[in-house]
Amino acid sequence: MTVYPSSIGYQNPIHIDIRYKTLISQFDEDGEEKRRQKWLYPKRDITLQYQALSKSEGETIWEFYCARKGSYGSFSWFEHTGLGSTAYHSYSSEYVATGDSTTLIFSLPSKDSTSYSVNLNAAAVSTSNYTISYGGGSDGEDKLTFISGPAGGLGPPGTTQRITCDFIGRLKVRCRFAEDVYSFENFYDRLINSGVQLKGLLNS
């Protein structure tokens, strides 16, 4: 993957919608509902808006959009702290991946993180069973490596084991552009006036 251009400062606070998916069924005339959670983990949609953006800066973001072929290509977006703040947010039960009984290394949804803990199916994993490489991922995100069984660790998570994590730090969102059709003029106008939307995907 690649990283959304971060050298051009966008407006803070950033508008982030958390998106769930619920199946709602009505069974009788009294309006009784049955609700079923379709996604175990939510997705985050981001709207980025710029207070001051030169045409050349807009062209940099436009070229990134075109290189992704609109909504086709995915990329990483990293949360920033608020203006004038150095404090990071805390996150819990953030989805990392589902095991496959083979893979030991996973990209984490974080950067510059502290107070890290890893869970398998919501059960805490001892720190003796994994290592964290801070900033060691392909896009600069943190990286999780489980210690293999022969080396004294748990080995790779199984196919029914969902990996989640808790941390304090910068959230990484794997995402794509929400729209496929723009002219540069429309894209530049959206960046300044109403914001360009990024659709959140599951971490990978």
C-alpha positions in Angstrom: 0.0 0.0 0.0 1.0 3.6 0.3 0.2 6.6 2.6 -2.1 9.5 2.1 0.0 12.8 1.6 0.6 14.1 5.1 2.9 17.0 4.4 -0.1 19.2 3.5 -1.9 20.1 6.7 -5.7 19.5 6.8 -8.2 21.1 9.1 -8.5 19.8 12.7 -10.6 18.4 14.2 -11.1 15.8 11.5 -14.6 14.5 10.8 -14.6 10.7 11.4 -17.8 8.7 11.1 -17.9 5.2 12.7 -19.9 2.9 10.5 -21.7 -0.3 11.7 -23.9 -2.7 9.8 -27.0 -4.0 11.5 -29.7 -6.3 10.0 -33.1 -5.3 11.5 -36.1 -7.5 11.0 -39.7 -6.9 12.1 -41.8 -10.0 12.9 -45.3 -8.8 13.8 -47.8 -5.9 13.7 -46.5 -4.7 17.1 -43.3 -3.6 15.5 -41.1 -6.0 17.5 -37.5 -6.0 16.2 -34.8 -8.5 15.9 -31.3 -7.0 15.3 -28.3 -8.9 14.2 -24.8 -7.5 14.0 -23.4 -8.1 10.5 -19.9 -6.7 11.1 -17.9 -7.7 14.1 -15.8 -4.6 13.8 -16.8 -1.1 12.6 -15.3 0.9 9.8 -14.3 4.5 9.9 -15.1 7.0 7.1 -13.0 10.2 7.1 -13.7 13.6 5.6 -10.6 15.8 5.0 -11.0 19.5 4.5 -8.3 22.1 4.1 -8.5 25.7 5.3 -5.7 27.0 3.1 -4.6 25.0 0.0 -2.6 26.2 -2.9 -3.2 24.9 -6.4 0.1 23.1 -6.4 -0.8 21.4 -3.1 -4.2 20.5 -4.5 -2.4 19.0 -7.6 -0.3 16.8 -5.3 -3.5 15.3 -3.7 -5.1 15.1 -7.1 -2.2 13.1 -8.5 -2.4 10.8 -5.5 -6.2 10.3 -6.2 -5.5 9.6 -9.9 -2.7 7.1 -9.0 -5.2 5.2 -6.9 -7.6 5.2 -9.9 -10.4 6.8 -7.9 -12.0 4.4 -5.4 -10.1 1.4 -6.7 -6.8 1.5 -4.8 -6.5 1.4 -1.0 -4.0 3.3 1.1 -3.2 4.1 4.7 -4.2 7.3 6.5 -2.7 8.1 9.9 -4.4 10.2 12.5 -2.7 13.4 13.7 -3.0 15.0 17.1 -5.2 18.2 17.3 -3.7 21.6 16.7 -1.5 22.6 19.5 -1.8 19.2 21.2 0.7 16.4 21.6 -1.8 14.0 23.3 -2.8 10.8 21.5 -6.1 9.0 21.9 -6.6 5.5 23.4 -8.2 2.7 21.5 -9.5 -0.7 22.5 -10.4 -3.9 20.6 -9.1 -2.6 17.3 -9.2 -5.2 14.6 -5.9 -6.5 13.3 -6.6 -9.6 11.3 -7.9 -13.2 11.5 -5.3 -15.9 11.8 -4.6 -18.5 9.1 -2.4 -21.0 11.1 0.6 -19.9 9.1 1.2 -16.1 9.3 3.2 -14.8 12.2 3.6 -11.1 11.1 0.7 -8.6 11.0 0.3 -4.9 10.3 -1.2 -3.0 13.3 -3.7 -0.2 13.1 -1.4 2.2 14.9 1.7 4.3 14.8 3.8 6.0 17.6 1.9 3.8 20.0 2.4 3.0 23.7 0.6 0.8 26.3 0.1 -1.9 23.8 -1.7 -5.2 24.5 -2.7 -7.9 22.0 -5.8 -10.2 22.3 -6.9 -13.4 20.6 -10.7 -13.8 20.5 -10.8 -11.1 23.3 -8.4 -13.0 25.6 -5.2 -11.2 26.5 -1.9 -12.6 25.0 1.2 -12.6 27.2 3.9 -10.2 26.0 6.3 -13.2 25.9 4.4 -14.5 22.9 4.9 -11.6 20.6 7.1 -8.6 19.7 6.1 -5.1 18.5 8.2 -3.3 15.9 7.3 0.3 16.3 7.1 2.0 12.8 8.3 -1.3 11.3 5.4 -1.8 8.8 5.5 -1.2 5.1 3.7 2.2 5.5 5.4 3.1 8.7 2.7 1.5 10.9 3.6 -0.6 13.9 4.1 -4.3 13.2 3.2 -7.4 15.3 5.2 -10.6 15.2 4.1 -13.7 17.0 6.9 -15.9 18.3 6.9 -19.3 16.6 6.1 -22.4 18.6 9.6 -23.9 18.3 11.0 -20.7 19.7 8.8 -21.0 22.8 5.9 -18.8 21.7 2.3 -19.6 20.8 3.1 -19.8 17.1 0.8 -18.4 14.4 -2.9 -17.7 15.3 -5.4 -20.3 14.1 -8.1 -19.8 11.5 -10.8 -19.1 14.1 -8.7 -16.7 16.1 -9.4 -13.0 15.6 -6.5 -10.6 16.6 -7.4 -7.3 18.2 -5.3 -4.8 20.1 -5.5 -2.0 22.6 -3.1 1.0 22.5 -2.5 4.7 22.9 -1.2 6.3 19.8 -2.0 7.4 16.2 -4.8 5.4 14.6 -4.1 3.9 11.2 -7.1 3.6 8.9 -6.9 1.5 5.8 -9.2 3.3 3.3 -10.0 4.3 -0.3 -11.5 7.3 -1.9 -15.3 7.3 -1.8 -15.9 8.6 -5.3 -14.8 7.7 -8.8 -15.8 10.8 -10.8 -14.1 14.2 -10.4 -12.6 16.9 -12.5 -9.6 18.6 -10.9 -11.6 21.8 -10.4 -14.4 20.0 -8.6 -11.9 17.9 -6.6 -10.0 21.1 -5.5 -13.2 22.8 -4.6 -14.3 19.9 -2.5 -11.0 19.8 -0.6 -11.5 23.4 0.5 -15.3 23.8 0.9 -16.9 20.5 1.9 -14.1 18.0 2.2 -13.1 14.8 0.3 -14.4 11.5 1.7 -12.3 8.4 2.4 -14.1 5.2 3.0 -12.7 3.0 5.7 -11.8 -0.7 5.1 -10.8 -3.5 7.5 -7.2 -3.5 8.5 -4.8 -5.8 6.7 
